[in-house]
Amino acid sequence: MTSTASILRAGFGALVALLLLLGGARLAVGQYLATNVDATIGRAANATAANAALLQALTDAETGLRGYQLTGERSFLEPYRRGIAQYPAARDVVVDAADDSGTDALRALVATQVARADAWLAFAAPLAGSPAGRDPGSAAAVARGKALFDQLRAVNTQVSAEFHAQRTTVLDRFRTITLVSDVVTALLTILAAVVALVLGLRTTRLFVTPLENIRTTLARLNRGDRSARGRVTGPPEVRKVVREINELADESERLRSSEADRARIRQEAHDLGASVSGSLDRDAILDQVVAGLGVALGVDYVYVRLAEGGSASSVDRLWNRQGRTPPSVEAFREATAATPWPRNSVWADRSAPAQPDAPDRVLAAAVLAAGGARSCLLTGFAVDGEASGLIVLVQADAARTWTGDERALLEAVAADAGRGLHVAQVYGHQRELAERFQDLDRQKTDFISTVSHELRTPLTSILGYLEILLSGDQGELTEAQERSLKVVERNAERLRELVGDLLTLSRIGSGSLEMTATRVEIASLVESVRGVFGPVAAGSGLTLECDAATDLAVNGDARQLERVLLNLVGNAVKFTPAGGTVRVVARPERADRVIVEITDTGIGIPVSDQERLFQPFQRASNAVASAIQGTGLGLAIARSIVERHGGEVTLRSAAGEGTMLTLVLPRAVGAPSDDGEDESTPADSAIRAAKARALTRSLLS
């Protein structure tokens, strides 16, 4: 088939040839008219004018001669002489024009006119030359001269007419040539238009419709219509372009599908990895791995196996696609018994030639035989840095080429499974340790609670008898006996305080510390602290300052909050040397919080010790060095009680610069209630009094 380029070249070549022919014809006609017709018309016009000038010159001569003949005045001969002087030049022009015309008739007429003119001149010359006085105006001479001149005039008229006819002929020929040129030009123009129209229609048929087909196809593809394909029509070049566009669309669809598969596989790997990483149970991880890989890759079977303790064990899972009967698990166990397992992915196909020298291929061939399958893909993975896991993917009925993305998915999931199993293993060990620690903590708590209860009863009896002895009810005591009994009483009170703190700490740890929420006036607590420690501070040479706003209240257990303040203020008094100051200030902060600050000018606390002081049995190093007695339980109990009330305790201190303890508690709203004024029992009051006495004795000693 002739190509479109050849057709268009031929068509446009013909059109260009027609246009060149049209232009050449117009140029040739114009050149002809410019060089021939215009010159001929010019010569005819010059000849006509010369012929008229000839007649005019001779007419002037004839008129002057006639006047001389009639009057005898020689002045009339002046026109005669001027006319015959002009005659030769006009005659020569007329003769030359007749010679150039190319017609014998015109040359004969011009010759006749010259002969008539010469005849008249020959007649006139003697008359003009006759002397004055001779009668030149005889009637016969005049008549003869007139007849000769009339003959000349007649011939001149014929010559002028011939020149005019020649000019008219030239003009008619010009009009004819112009008409023919216009007709030819019109025909050539029509032919060129027809050729251009044919070319346009041909181009439209060859290009516009196929190009519109291409444009429509590209527009549909651009809108996301992936099924759009162009119709293979038109000339060979256009059909080639359409085929290439269709091939490009097919390739784009293939790449898009491949990229979608890769994105799906990456997402499956991410989701499965996240699921595996988020699980802390070994069995759950194995179930997720086999099911996730089976669904993601559309295989028939997935088998995963773990080797524990350096030997192959029965920790494995087998998943099968719905509708398929799974092979024997024992067959897979036997096929995968040989170790070590490969660290990277290995695939095998039943139709591929065997490679007995490759251990991984041997393992893959054994898996194919065990599952009666066509293709398989397997990889090992490490748990805690040791290669101890194997994953096998099996395609039972059809050969399968495993893509790089599928192998990468398997390896990524295997790595995630190894990490997840390691984390699950570590978590299992940590859970066992935590359970053991919890059991030990429960045993410790039970022991402390039991020992504290067992110690409390004999201590109460001892303190009771000591009080009876010291009161003198059993007889007067000597001074030495009284000092000895007071030492025993102080240590018994310290021991009872330790037992009480241990019981409280045990109850806090077990969550059994009883707390009754009521409205507690902070000023009342501060005043109670003043009542307990005022005498103690005075006896130790200290200044105790208490300042509390009267409108501050919190919701909480009055007994426990009082215990906190007694404990913290007691520590401040205990660790402040004589001459120092202990200050207790309660103030509001904003509308929703109460601040209680306990400040002393005591020995302070080293910065390095402050973080651990809120832990049980922890004491400041300078207090230990100064042999100041204490259990290290007060701050731990105080913080626990305050935090159970929704507050916090902060510490600011430096060695040798005193200490500030700040309690922040939620402020109670509403009016005070009569029910919450004082829920202390007589036993509570007795305990507080006993503690105050014990602390007083301890400080004063």
C-alpha positions in Angstrom: 0.0 0.0 0.0 1.2 3.5 -0.9 2.3 5.3 2.2 0.5 8.4 3.4 3.7 10.4 3.0 4.0 9.5 -0.7 0.4 10.4 -1.3 0.8 13.8 0.4 4.1 14.5 -1.3 2.5 13.8 -4.7 -0.6 15.9 -4.0 1.2 18.8 -2.6 3.8 18.6 -5.4 0.9 18.8 -8.0 -0.6 21.8 -6.1 2.8 23.6 -6.0 3.3 22.9 -9.7 -0.1 24.3 -10.5 0.6 27.4 -8.5 4.0 27.8 -10.2 2.3 27.4 -13.6 -0.3 29.9 -12.8 2.3 32.4 -11.6 4.5 31.8 -14.6 1.6 32.3 -17.1 0.6 35.5 -15.4 4.2 36.7 -15.4 4.7 35.8 -19.1 1.5 37.6 -20.2 2.4 40.7 -18.2 5.9 40.7 -19.6 4.5 40.4 -23.2 2.1 43.2 -22.7 4.7 45.4 -21.1 7.3 44.8 -23.9 5.2 44.4 -27.1 1.7 45.9 -26.7 2.7 49.0 -24.9 5.6 49.6 -27.3 3.3 49.1 -30.4 0.6 51.3 -29.0 3.3 54.0 -28.2 4.7 53.9 -31.7 1.2 54.1 -33.2 0.4 57.1 -31.0 3.7 58.8 -32.0 3.1 58.1 -35.7 -0.4 59.5 -35.4 0.9 62.6 -33.7 3.7 63.0 -36.3 1.2 62.6 -39.1 -0.9 65.3 -37.6 2.1 67.5 -37.1 3.1 66.9 -40.8 -0.4 68.0 -41.9 -0.3 71.0 -39.6 3.1 72.1 -40.8 2.1 71.9 -44.5 -1.3 73.5 -43.6 0.6 76.5 -42.0 2.8 76.7 -45.2 -0.3 76.5 -47.5 -2.1 79.1 -45.5 0.9 81.5 -45.6 1.4 80.9 -49.3 -2.3 81.5 -50.0 -2.1 84.8 -48.1 0.9 85.9 -50.1 -0.9 85.0 -53.3 -4.0 87.0 -52.3 -2.2 90.1 -50.9 1.3 90.0 -52.2 2.5 90.7 -48.7 5.7 88.9 -48.1 5.0 88.8 -44.4 2.6 85.9 -45.2 5.5 83.8 -46.3 6.8 83.5 -42.7 4.3 80.7 -41.9 5.2 79.1 -45.2 8.9 79.0 -44.4 8.3 77.7 -40.9 6.0 75.0 -42.1 8.3 73.6 -44.8 11.1 73.7 -42.2 9.0 71.5 -39.8 7.9 69.2 -42.5 11.0 67.0 -43.0 11.1 65.9 -39.3 7.5 65.0 -39.2 7.8 63.2 -42.5 10.7 61.1 -41.3 8.8 60.0 -38.2 5.8 59.0 -40.2 7.9 57.1 -42.7 9.8 55.2 -39.9 6.5 54.3 -38.3 5.2 53.0 -41.6 8.3 50.9 -42.1 8.1 49.5 -38.5 4.4 48.6 -38.8 5.1 45.7 -41.1 2.0 46.4 -43.4 2.4 47.2 -47.2 -0.9 49.2 -47.3 0.4 51.6 -44.7 3.8 52.0 -46.4 2.0 52.7 -49.7 -0.3 55.3 -48.2 2.7 57.0 -46.5 4.6 57.0 -49.8 1.6 58.5 -51.6 1.3 61.1 -48.9 5.0 62.0 -49.3 4.6 62.2 -53.0 1.5 64.5 -52.7 3.4 66.7 -50.2 6.5 66.9 -52.5 4.2 67.8 -55.4 2.6 70.6 -53.5 6.0 71.8 -52.3 7.2 71.8 -55.8 4.2 73.8 -56.9 4.5 76.2 -54.0 8.2 76.9 -54.2 8.1 79.0 -57.5 5.2 81.0 -56.2 6.8 81.8 -52.9 10.0 82.7 -54.8 8.4 85.0 -57.3 9.5 88.7 -57.0 7.2 91.2 -55.5 4.9 92.9 -58.0 4.3 89.9 -60.0 0.7 88.7 -59.7 1.0 85.5 -57.7 -2.7 85.2 -57.0 -4.1 84.2 -60.3 -7.2 82.1 -60.0 -5.7 79.2 -61.8 -2.7 79.0 -59.5 -4.8 79.2 -56.4 -7.2 76.6 -57.7 -4.4 74.3 -58.7 -2.6 74.7 -55.3 -5.9 74.1 -53.5 -6.4 70.9 -55.5 -3.0 69.6 -54.7 -3.3 70.3 -51.1 -6.7 68.7 -50.9 -5.2 65.5 -52.4 -2.5 65.7 -49.7 -5.1 66.2 -47.0 -7.1 63.3 -48.2 -4.1 60.9 -48.2 -3.1 62.3 -44.7 -6.5 61.4 -43.4 -6.1 57.9 -44.8 -2.7 57.6 -43.1 -4.1 58.8 -39.8 -7.0 56.3 -40.2 -4.5 53.5 -40.9 -2.5 54.4 -37.8 -5.6 54.5 -35.7 -6.7 51.1 -37.2 -3.4 49.6 -36.4 -3.6 50.9 -32.7 -7.2 49.5 -32.5 -5.9 46.2 -33.8 -3.2 46.1 -31.2 -5.7 47.0 -28.5 -8.1 44.2 -29.6 -5.2 41.8 -29.6 -4.3 43.0 -26.0 -7.9 42.5 -24.9 -7.9 39.0 -26.5 -4.7 38.0 -24.8 -5.9 39.4 -21.5 -9.1 37.5 -21.8 -7.3 34.3 -22.6 -4.9 34.9 -19.8 -7.8 35.5 -17.4 -9.6 32.4 -18.5 -6.4 30.3 -18.2 -5.7 31.8 -14.8 -9.2 31.1 -13.6 -9.0 27.5 -14.9 -5.6 27.0 -13.2 -7.0 28.6 -10.0 -10.0 26.3 -10.0 -7.8 23.3 -10.7 -5.5 24.3 -7.8 -8.6 24.8 -5.6 -9.8 21.3 -6.6 -6.4 19.8 -5.8 -6.3 21.6 -2.5 -9.8 20.4 -1.7 -9.0 16.9 -2.6 -5.8 17.1 -0.5 -7.8 18.5 2.4 -10.4 15.8 2.2 -7.8 13.1 1.8 -5.8 14.5 4.7 -9.0 14.7 6.8 -9.8 11.1 6.0 -6.2 10.0 6.5 -5.4 12.0 9.6 -8.2 13.9 11.3 -10.5 11.0 12.0 -7.7 8.6 13.1 -6.1 11.4 15.2 -9.5 12.1 16.8 -9.6 8.4 17.6 -6.1 8.7 19.1 -7.1 11.9 21.1 -10.3 10.2 22.4 -8.3 7.1 23.5 -5.7 9.3 25.2 -8.4 11.3 26.9 -10.1 8.2 28.3 -6.7 6.9 29.5 -6.0 10.2 31.1 -9.4 10.0 32.9 -8.5 6.7 34.4 -10.3 4.4 31.9 -7.6 1.7 31.8 -9.6 -0.4 29.3 -9.5 2.3 26.6 -7.8 1.2 23.4 -7.6 2.9 20.0 -9.1 1.5 16.8 -6.3 0.4 14.4 -7.5 2.3 11.3 -6.1 4.9 8.9 -2.9 5.0 6.9 0.0 2.8 7.9 1.8 5.5 9.9 -1.3 6.3 11.9 -2.0 2.6 12.5 1.5 2.1 13.7 1.0 5.0 16.2 -2.3 3.5 17.4 -0.7 0.1 17.9 2.2 1.7 19.9 -0.3 3.6 22.0 -2.3 0.4 22.7 1.0 -1.4 23.5 2.0 1.4 25.8 -1.5 1.3 27.5 -1.1 -2.5 27.9 2.4 -2.1 29.3 1.1 0.7 31.7 -1.7 -1.6 32.8 0.7 -4.4 33.4 3.1 -2.1 35.3 0.1 -0.7 37.3 -1.1 -4.2 38.1 2.4 -5.2 39.0 2.8 -2.1 41.2 -0.6 -2.8 42.8 0.5 -6.3 43.6 3.8 -5.1 45.0 1.9 -2.5 47.1 -0.5 -5.2 48.3 2.4 -7.5 49.2 4.2 -4.6 51.0 1.0 -3.8 52.9 0.4 -7.5 53.7 4.0 -7.7 54.9 3.5 -4.6 57.0 0.2 -5.7 58.5 1.4 -9.2 59.1 4.7 -7.9 60.6 2.7 -5.5 62.9 0.4 -8.3 63.9 3.3 -10.6 64.7 5.3 -7.8 66.5 2.2 -6.9 68.6 1.7 -10.4 69.9 3.5 -11.8 72.9 2.2 -15.4 72.6 4.2 -18.0 70.7 1.3 -20.0 69.5 -0.6 -16.9 68.4 2.4 -15.7 66.4 2.7 -19.1 64.6 -1.0 -19.1 63.8 -0.8 -15.5 62.4 2.2 -16.3 60.3 0.7 -19.4 58.5 -2.7 -17.9 58.0 -1.3 -14.5 56.9 1.1 -15.9 54.4 -1.4 -18.3 53.0 -4.0 -15.6 52.3 -1.5 -13.0 51.1 0.2 -15.2 48.6 -2.7 -17.5 47.7 -0.8 -20.7 48.2 -2.3 -24.1 49.0 -0.3 -25.0 52.2 1.8 -23.1 54.7 4.0 -25.0 57.1 6.1 -23.4 59.9 8.3 -25.3 62.3 10.5 -24.3 65.2 13.5 -26.2 66.6 13.8 -25.6 70.3 16.8 -26.4 72.5 19.0 -27.2 69.5 17.0 -30.2 68.3 14.0 -30.5 66.0 10.8 -30.7 68.1 7.1 -30.9 67.4 6.4 -27.2 67.7 4.9 -26.5 64.2 1.8 -25.4 62.4 0.2 -26.4 59.1 -2.3 -24.2 57.3 -4.3 -25.2 54.2 -6.4 -23.3 51.8 -10.2 -23.7 52.3 -11.5 -26.6 50.2 -8.2 -28.5 50.1 -7.4 -31.6 52.1 -4.1 -31.0 54.0 -1.3 -33.5 53.7 0.1 -35.3 56.7 1.9 -33.1 59.2 4.2 -36.0 59.9 5.2 -36.0 56.3 6.3 -32.4 56.5 8.1 -33.1 59.8 10.0 -35.9 58.2 10.8 -33.9 55.1 12.2 -30.9 57.2 14.0 -32.9 59.8 17.4 -32.3 58.3 19.1 -29.2 59.6 20.6 -26.6 59.3 17.7 -24.8 57.5 18.5 -22.2 54.8 18.7 -18.6 56.0 17.5 -17.2 52.6 14.5 -18.1 50.5 14.8 -21.2 48.3 12.3 -22.2 45.7 11.8 -25.5 43.8 9.6 -26.8 41.0 8.9 -30.4 40.1 9.6 -29.8 36.4 13.0 -28.2 37.2 16.1 -30.4 36.9 17.3 -31.8 40.2 20.5 -30.4 41.9 21.7 -33.0 44.3 24.7 -31.1 45.3 22.7 -28.2 46.7 21.4 -29.0 50.3 18.8 -26.4 50.1 17.4 -27.8 46.9 17.4 -31.3 48.4 15.3 -30.0 51.3 13.0 -28.3 48.8 12.7 -31.5 46.8 11.8 -33.4 50.0 9.1 -30.9 50.7 7.6 -31.3 47.2 7.6 -35.0 47.7 6.0 -34.8 51.1 3.2 -32.5 49.9 2.7 -34.1 46.5 3.1 -30.6 45.2 4.4 -28.9 42.0 6.1 -25.8 43.5 7.4 -24.7 46.9 9.2 -21.7 48.5 10.9 -22.0 51.8 13.2 -19.9 54.1 14.7 -20.2 57.5 14.7 -17.5 60.2 16.5 -16.8 63.4 15.1 -16.6 66.9 17.4 -14.8 69.4 20.2 -14.9 66.8 20.1 -18.7 66.3 18.7 -20.2 63.1 15.8 -22.2 64.6 12.8 -21.6 62.4 11.5 -22.7 58.9 8.6 -21.5 56.8 7.4 -23.5 53.8 4.9 -22.3 51.1 3.5 -25.0 48.9 1.6 -24.8 45.5 0.0 -28.2 45.0 -1.5 -28.4 41.5 0.2 -25.8 39.3 3.8 -24.7 38.6 4.5 -21.3 40.0 7.3 -18.8 39.4 7.9 -17.0 42.6 8.5 -13.3 42.1 11.1 -11.3 43.8 8.4 -9.4 45.8 6.9 -12.7 47.0 10.3 -13.9 48.1 10.9 -10.6 49.8 7.5 -10.8 51.6 8.4 -14.3 52.8 11.8 -13.2 54.1 10.4 -10.1 55.8 7.6 -12.0 57.5 10.2 -14.7 58.6 12.4 -12.0 60.1 9.4 -10.4 61.9 8.3 -13.8 63.1 11.9 -14.4 64.4 11.8 -11.1 66.3 8.3 -11.6 67.5 9.1 -15.1 68.8 12.2 -13.7 70.5 10.2 -11.0 72.2 7.5 -13.5 73.2 10.2 -15.7 74.6 11.7 -12.8 76.6 8.3 -11.7 77.7 7.5 -15.3 78.9 10.7 -15.3 80.9 9.9 -11.8 82.3 6.4 -12.9 83.2 7.7 -15.9 85.1 10.2 -13.7 86.9 7.4 -11.1 87.6 5.1 -13.8 89.0 7.9 -15.1 91.2 8.7 -11.6 92.4 5.0 -11.0 93.1 4.8 -14.2 95.0 7.9 -13.2 97.0 6.4 -9.7 97.7 3.2 -11.3 98.9 5.2 -13.6 101.2 7.2 -10.6 102.4 4.0 -8.6 103.0 2.4 -11.5 104.8 5.5 -12.0 106.9 5.7 -8.3 107.9 2.0 -8.3 108.7 2.2 -11.4 110.7 5.3 -10.4 112.6 3.9 -6.9 113.2 0.7 -8.3 114.7 2.6 -10.8 116.8 4.9 -8.0 118.0 2.2 -5.5 118.7 0.4 -7.6 121.4 3.4 -8.2 123.7 4.6 -4.6 123.1 1.2 -3.3 124.3 1.5 -5.5 127.4 5.1 -4.4 128.1 4.2 -0.7 127.7 1.2 -1.1 130.0 3.3 -2.7 132.8 6.1 -0.1 132.3 3.5 2.7 132.7 2.3 1.0 136.0 5.8 0.6 137.3 6.7 4.2 136.4 3.5 5.5 138.0 4.6 4.0 141.4 1.6 1.8 141.8 3.8 -1.2 142.5 6.0 0.7 144.9 8.5 3.5 144.9 11.4 3.2 142.5 14.9 4.3 143.1 16.3 6.9 140.7 18.5 4.3 139.0 15.5 2.0 138.5 13.3 4.9 137.1 16.1 5.8 134.6 16.4 2.2 133.5 12.6 1.8 133.1 12.4 5.0 131.0 15.1 3.7 128.7 13.1 0.5 128.3 9.9 2.6 127.7 11.5 4.8 125.0 12.8 1.8 123.1 9.5 0.0 123.5 7.7 3.1 122.1 10.1 3.2 119.2 9.6 -0.4 118.5 5.8 0.0 118.6 6.1 3.0 116.2 8.1 0.8 113.9 5.5 -1.9 114.1 2.8 0.6 113.3 4.7 1.9 110.3 5.3 -1.6 109.0 1.6 -2.4 109.3 0.6 0.8 107.5 3.2 0.1 104.8 1.9 -3.4 104.4 -1.7 -2.2 104.1 -0.7 0.4 101.6 1.1 -2.2 99.5 -1.8 -4.7 99.6 -4.4 -2.0 99.1 -6.1 -2.7 102.3 -5.5 0.6 104.0 -8.9 1.9 105.1 -9.7 5.5 104.4 -12.9 7.4 105.1 -13.5 10.5 103.1 -14.9 13.5 105.0 -14.4 17.2 104.9 -11.2 18.0 106.8 -10.3 21.5 108.0 -6.6 22.1 107.4 -6.5 24.7 110.3 -7.7 22.0 112.7 -5.0 19.6 111.6 -2.3 22.3 111.9 -3.6 23.2 115.4 -3.5 19.6 116.4 0.2 19.4 115.2 0.9 22.6 117.3 -0.7 20.9 120.3 1.4 17.8 119.9 4.8 19.3 119.0 4.6 22.7 120.8 5.9 21.3 124.1 8.4 19.1 122.3 9.8 22.0 120.3 10.0 24.2 123.4 11.7 21.4 125.4 14.3 21.0 122.5 15.0 24.8 122.3 13.2 25.2 119.0 10.7 27.7 117.7 7.6 26.1 116.2 5.5 28.5 114.0 2.1 27.5 112.6 0.0 29.6 110.3 -3.1 28.3 108.5 -5.9 30.1 106.8 -9.3 29.3 108.4 -11.2 28.7 105.2 -9.1 25.8 103.8 -10.6 22.3 103.7 -9.9 19.1 101.8 -11.9 15.9 101.2 -10.1 13.0 102.8 -9.4 10.8 105.8 -8.7 13.1 108.8 -6.8 10.4 110.7 -4.4 9.6 107.8 -3.8 13.3 106.9 -3.1 14.0 110.5 -0.7 11.1 110.5 1.1 12.6 107.5 1.5 16.0 109.2 2.6 14.5 112.5 5.2 12.4 110.7 6.6 15.3 108.6 6.6 17.8 111.4 8.1 15.3 113.8 11.0 14.7 111.3 11.5 18.5 111.0 11.7 18.8 114.8 13.9 15.7 115.1 16.5 16.9 112.5 16.6 20.6 113.6 19.2 21.4 116.3 18.5 23.7 119.3 18.0 27.3 118.4 16.4 26.4 115.0 13.0 27.1 113.7 10.2 24.8 112.3 7.5 26.5 110.4 4.1 25.1 109.2 2.2 27.2 106.7 -1.2 26.3 105.1 -2.4 28.6 102.2 -4.6 28.4 99.2 -3.3 28.2 95.6 -5.7 29.3 93.0 -9.3 28.2 93.8 -8.8 24.4 93.6 -5.6 23.6 95.6 -4.3 23.7 99.2 -0.6 24.1 99.9 0.9 23.0 103.2 4.6 23.9 103.6 6.8 22.4 106.4 10.1 24.3 106.6 12.9 23.8 109.0 16.5 25.1 109.5 17.9 21.6 110.3 20.7 19.6 108.9 19.1 19.4 105.4 19.3 16.5 102.9 22.1 16.0 100.4 20.9 16.4 96.8 22.2 12.9 95.9 19.9 11.3 98.5 16.7 13.1 97.7 15.4 10.9 94.9 15.4 7.7 97.0 14.1 9.1 100.3 10.5 8.4 99.3 11.3 4.7 99.0 10.8 2.5 102.1 13.8 2.1 104.5 15.8 4.8 102.8 17.5 7.5 105.0 19.7 10.5 104.3 23.4 9.8 104.5 24.0 12.7 106.9 21.3 11.5 109.3 22.9 8.1 109.4 26.3 9.6 109.9 25.0 11.7 112.8 23.5 8.6 114.4 20.0 10.1 114.4 17.5 7.2 114.9 14.8 6.5 112.4 13.2 3.8 110.2 13.2 5.4 106.8 9.5 4.8 106.4 7.9 8.2 107.2 8.3 9.9 103.8 7.3 6.7 101.9 4.1 6.4 103.9 3.4 10.2 103.7 3.7 10.3 99.9 1.5 7.2 99.5 -1.3 8.7 101.7 -1.1 12.1 100.0 -1.2 10.5 96.5 -4.2 8.4 97.5 -5.9 11.8 98.3 -5.1 13.1 94.7 -2.2 15.2 95.8 1.6 15.2 95.7 4.6 15.7 97.9 7.7 17.6 96.8 11.0 18.1 98.5 13.5 21.0 98.3 16.6 20.8 100.5 20.4 21.0 100.6 22.9 19.7 103.1 23.3 22.2 106.0 20.6 24.5 104.7 17.3 23.1 106.0 14.5 21.4 104.3 11.1 22.4 102.8 8.4 19.7 102.2 5.4 20.8 100.2 2.0 19.1 100.3 -0.4 19.9 97.4 -4.0 18.7 98.0 -7.2 19.2 96.1 -9.3 21.9 97.8 -12.8 20.9 99.0 -15.8 23.1 97.8 -18.9 23.9 99.7 -19.8 24.7 103.3 -18.3 22.7 106.2 -20.3 19.7 107.4 -21.0 18.9 111.1 -20.4 15.2 110.3 -16.8 15.8 109.4 -15.7 17.9 112.3 -14.0 15.2 114.3 -14.2 11.4 113.6 -11.4 10.5 115.9 -12.1 7.7 118.3 -10.8 7.6 121.9 -8.4 4.9 120.8 -7.1 7.2 118.1 -6.6 10.0 120.6 -4.8 7.6 122.9 -2.5 6.5 120.1 -1.7 10.1 119.1 -1.0 10.9 122.7 1.2 7.9 123.1 3.1 8.8 120.0 3.5 12.3 121.2 4.9 11.2 124.5 7.2 8.7 122.8 8.5 11.4 120.5 8.9 13.8 123.3 10.9 11.4 125.3 13.0 10.5 122.3 13.8 14.2 121.5 14.4 15.2 125.1 16.7 12.2 125.7 
